[in-house]
């Protein structure tokens, strides 16, 4: 439409009389004014065309930028989709591995329970103190076959109980009917003492190891019982 208007203005300027009789006549002045007006309108039209072309270039640039951003987002989505599939596959593998580990754990527990039911061997470790000696037991730690058991810390009240005949059960567990090594480390009267014993645990019985602290020294005794209760 802009181009049609420009062409019409040019055509009108060409169709105006080329020769106007007399210089400075009203007809001549009207012609000059009309011609100046048409030239100005032509210039304005050309300027508008240039502005439209600039806007068109800007619009095209924006469209290309939007297309490029859309392509980038699409590529990112495809990459995330691949990563999501990989994570899902890894999660499936981990889930399967966890299920296998749980199945193996249950299997080992069943085997262990079967072995314990078949052997019925129990090891019990006891600690007592001689009531005729003036001594204070601070701590006691036990290791069975180099596996540490929970350590004990003794208060004055607990020492009083031991001095009048109380017995502290340091360890009780189902074990295989074979030879086991039991080591007791204690702190008595602020002095460390250690005693080790090797005991043969009998099948279908309870084997006891008793450590007795007398005068700051440790003595041990062992015996077995066919029942499941102490002594």
C-alpha positions as CSV (number, residue, x, y, z in Angstrom):
1,X,0.0,0.0,0.0
2,X,2.9,2.3,0.8
3,X,4.5,1.6,-2.5
4,X,1.2,2.3,-4.4
5,X,0.9,5.7,-2.6
6,X,4.4,6.6,-3.5
7,X,3.8,5.7,-7.2
8,X,0.6,7.7,-7.2
9,X,2.4,10.7,-5.8
10,X,5.1,10.4,-8.5
11,X,2.5,10.1,-11.2
12,X,0.6,13.1,-10.0
13,X,3.8,15.1,-10.0
14,X,4.5,14.1,-13.5
15,X,1.0,14.9,-14.7
16,X,1.1,18.5,-13.5
17,X,1.4,21.1,-16.3
18,X,5.1,21.4,-17.2
19,X,4.7,25.0,-18.4
20,X,2.7,27.5,-16.6
21,X,2.2,30.8,-18.4
22,X,3.9,33.7,-16.7
23,X,6.3,33.6,-13.8
24,X,4.9,34.7,-10.4
25,X,1.3,34.2,-11.4
26,X,-1.1,32.6,-9.0
27,X,-1.1,29.4,-11.2
28,X,2.7,29.3,-11.0
29,X,2.7,29.7,-7.2
30,X,0.1,27.1,-6.8
31,X,2.1,24.7,-8.9
32,X,5.3,25.3,-6.9
33,X,3.4,24.8,-3.6
34,X,1.8,21.6,-4.9
35,X,5.1,20.3,-6.1
36,X,6.8,21.0,-2.8
37,X,4.0,19.3,-1.0
38,X,4.2,16.3,-3.2
39,X,8.0,16.1,-2.8
40,X,7.6,16.3,1.0
41,X,5.0,13.6,1.0
42,X,7.3,11.5,-1.2
43,X,10.1,12.0,1.2
44,X,7.9,11.1,4.2
45,X,6.7,8.0,2.3
46,X,10.3,6.9,1.6
47,X,11.2,7.5,5.3
48,X,8.2,5.4,6.3
49,X,9.3,2.7,3.9
50,X,12.8,2.7,5.5
51,X,11.3,2.5,9.0
52,X,9.1,-0.4,7.9
53,X,12.2,-2.2,6.5
54,X,14.0,-1.6,9.8
55,X,11.1,-3.0,11.8
56,X,10.9,-5.9,9.4
57,X,14.6,-6.7,10.0
58,X,14.2,-6.4,13.8
59,X,11.1,-8.6,13.6
60,X,13.0,-11.2,11.5
61,X,15.9,-11.1,14.0
62,X,13.5,-11.7,16.9
63,X,11.9,-14.5,15.1
64,X,15.2,-16.1,14.4
65,X,16.2,-15.7,18.0
66,X,13.0,-17.3,19.2
67,X,13.5,-20.2,16.8
68,X,17.1,-20.6,18.0
69,X,16.0,-20.6,21.7
70,X,13.3,-23.1,20.9
71,X,15.8,-25.4,19.2
72,X,18.2,-25.0,22.2
73,X,15.4,-25.9,24.6
74,X,14.4,-28.9,22.5
75,X,18.0,-30.1,22.4
76,X,18.2,-29.7,26.2
77,X,15.0,-31.6,26.6
78,X,16.4,-34.4,24.4
79,X,19.6,-34.5,26.5
80,X,17.6,-34.6,29.7
81,X,15.4,-37.3,28.3
82,X,18.5,-39.5,27.6
83,X,19.8,-38.8,31.0
84,X,16.4,-39.6,32.6
85,X,16.3,-42.9,30.7
86,X,19.9,-43.7,31.9
87,X,18.9,-42.8,35.5
88,X,15.8,-45.0,35.3
89,X,17.9,-47.9,34.0
90,X,20.5,-47.4,36.7
91,X,17.7,-47.2,39.3
92,X,16.3,-50.5,37.9
93,X,19.8,-52.1,38.2
94,X,20.2,-50.8,41.8
95,X,16.7,-52.1,42.7
96,X,17.5,-55.5,41.3
97,X,20.8,-55.6,43.1
98,X,19.1,-54.6,46.4
99,X,16.6,-57.4,45.9
100,X,19.4,-59.9,45.3
101,X,21.3,-58.7,48.4
102,X,18.2,-59.0,50.5
103,X,17.5,-62.5,49.2
104,X,21.1,-63.4,49.9
105,X,20.9,-62.0,53.4
106,X,17.7,-63.9,54.1
107,X,19.4,-67.1,52.7
108,X,22.4,-66.6,55.0
109,X,20.1,-66.0,58.0
110,X,18.3,-69.2,57.2
111,X,21.5,-71.1,56.9
112,X,22.8,-69.5,60.2
113,X,19.5,-70.4,62.0
114,X,19.8,-74.0,60.6
115,X,23.4,-74.3,61.8
116,X,22.5,-72.9,65.3
117,X,19.5,-75.3,65.6
118,X,21.7,-78.2,64.5
119,X,24.6,-77.4,66.8
120,X,22.9,-75.7,69.7
121,X,26.2,-74.3,71.0
122,X,26.1,-71.2,73.2
123,X,29.0,-69.3,74.7
124,X,28.5,-67.2,77.9
125,X,31.1,-65.0,79.5
126,X,30.7,-63.9,83.1
127,X,32.5,-61.4,85.3
128,X,32.6,-61.5,89.1
129,X,34.7,-60.0,91.9
130,X,36.1,-61.4,95.1
131,X,34.2,-59.9,98.1
132,X,37.2,-60.3,100.4
133,X,39.4,-57.9,98.5
134,X,39.3,-54.1,98.6
135,X,39.3,-53.3,94.9
136,X,37.6,-51.0,92.4
137,X,36.8,-52.1,88.8
138,X,36.6,-49.1,86.4
139,X,36.1,-50.7,83.0
140,X,36.0,-54.1,81.3
141,X,36.2,-54.9,77.6
142,X,35.8,-58.3,76.0
143,X,36.9,-59.8,72.7
144,X,35.8,-63.2,71.3
145,X,37.8,-64.5,68.4
146,X,39.2,-60.9,68.0
147,X,35.6,-59.6,67.6
148,X,35.1,-56.9,70.3
149,X,32.0,-57.0,72.5
150,X,30.3,-53.9,74.1
151,X,32.6,-52.5,76.8
152,X,31.5,-52.0,80.4
153,X,32.0,-49.1,82.7
154,X,31.5,-49.8,86.4
155,X,30.2,-47.3,89.0
156,X,30.7,-47.5,92.7
157,X,27.2,-49.0,93.1
158,X,28.0,-51.7,90.5
159,X,31.3,-52.5,92.3
160,X,29.3,-52.8,95.6
161,X,27.0,-55.3,93.9
162,X,29.9,-57.3,92.6
163,X,31.6,-57.3,96.0
164,X,28.5,-59.0,97.5
165,X,28.3,-61.7,94.9
166,X,26.6,-60.2,91.9
167,X,27.7,-61.6,88.5
168,X,27.8,-59.5,85.3
169,X,27.1,-61.3,82.0
170,X,29.5,-59.8,79.5
171,X,28.7,-62.0,76.5
172,X,26.1,-64.5,75.4
173,X,25.7,-65.8,71.8
174,X,25.2,-68.8,69.6
175,X,28.6,-70.0,68.3
176,X,29.9,-72.9,66.3
177,X,31.0,-76.0,68.3
178,X,34.7,-75.4,68.0
179,X,37.6,-73.8,69.9
180,X,37.2,-70.1,70.7
181,X,39.5,-67.5,72.2
182,X,38.2,-65.1,74.8
183,X,40.2,-62.1,76.0
184,X,39.3,-59.8,78.9
185,X,40.9,-56.4,79.4
186,X,40.0,-54.6,82.6
187,X,41.0,-51.5,84.5
188,X,41.2,-52.4,88.2
189,X,42.4,-49.8,90.8
190,X,43.6,-47.7,87.9
191,X,45.8,-50.5,86.6
192,X,45.2,-52.4,83.4
193,X,45.0,-56.2,83.6
194,X,44.4,-58.7,80.9
195,X,43.5,-62.4,80.8
196,X,43.1,-64.7,77.8
197,X,41.5,-68.2,77.7
198,X,40.9,-70.7,74.9
199,X,37.7,-72.7,75.4
200,X,36.3,-75.6,73.5
201,X,32.6,-75.0,73.0
202,X,30.6,-78.3,73.0
203,X,27.6,-78.9,70.6
204,X,24.1,-78.9,72.1
205,X,25.2,-77.2,75.3
206,X,26.0,-73.9,77.0
207,X,29.7,-73.3,77.7
208,X,30.6,-70.8,80.4
209,X,33.7,-68.7,80.8
210,X,33.9,-67.0,84.2
211,X,36.5,-64.3,84.9
212,X,37.0,-63.6,88.6
213,X,38.9,-60.5,89.7
214,X,40.8,-61.0,93.0
215,X,43.3,-58.6,94.4
216,X,43.7,-56.8,91.1
217,X,44.4,-60.0,89.2
218,X,42.1,-62.0,86.9
219,X,41.4,-65.8,87.2
220,X,39.2,-67.8,84.9
221,X,37.2,-71.0,85.1
222,X,35.1,-72.8,82.4
223,X,32.3,-75.4,82.4
224,X,29.5,-76.6,80.2
225,X,25.9,-77.3,80.8
226,X,23.4,-79.2,78.7
227,X,20.6,-76.8,79.5
228,X,20.0,-73.3,78.4
229,X,19.9,-71.6,81.9
230,X,23.0,-70.5,83.8
231,X,24.6,-73.2,86.0
